[in-house]
Each structure stands twice: as C-alpha cells, then as structure tokens.
Amino acid sequence: MYIVLSGEIDIFSIDTVKRKHLINTLGEGEFFGEMSLIEEKGRAAGAEAKGDARLIFLGRDAFLQLQTSQPAVLNRILLRMMREMSNRLRMLGQRYVTSKAAIDSFSGF
C-alpha cells in the first residue's frame, strides 16, 4: 500500500486494446494499493505520478507485523481503509446509476 505524502497520483485501468482510462487522481493523505494487503492478489489498476510525488510504502509483512507490535496503529489504519473503500464503493454505485440512465435514454433510438 502506498500513502501519498505530496504530489498527485493518477489511478488508471487499461482496456483490452491497451488504452488508459483514468479512474481517479489522489493527493496528499490518500492511499492506493490497499487491496493487495487484504486479498494477496495482483494489481487491479495502475498508478502514475503527475510530476514530483513523495510516497510511503507499507508492505504486507510490515502490515501484518502491526498486529502484534502496534495493534492500535493497525486498527486506525484499518478503519481509515474501510472508510475510504466504502466511499469508493458509493462513488462507483453513483457512476453506475448515472451511466445506466444515460444508456437507457438511448434505447429509444
């Protein structure tokens, strides 16, 4: 997982013909890559700095070590991750509804 200390990071997906599609732009205090800490799977998206950026990396081993060495810190990290993931899911739902409504409006043509 990466935490943005400064700068901006574009998060993108790549379609089947290798085109980049911007998902979000993250700034100071935001994070990405948290899914790999939870699922132990590969990346779901790519990340690219927009100019200079400073990041902190929290690897899986360090994340798991927090369970025994700093459980209060881990709890704060997990709560922040859950809030952000909930927010991202809410935004995705809103985008889906908006996109579906736009597609449905063309079905009469």
Buried (B, 14 or more C-beta within 10 A) or exposed (E): BBBBEEBBBBBBEEEEEEEEEEBEEBEEEBBBBBBBBEEEEEEEBEBEEEEEBEBEEBEEEEBEEBEEEEEEEBEEBBEBBEEBEEEEEEEEEEEEEEEEEEEEEEEEE
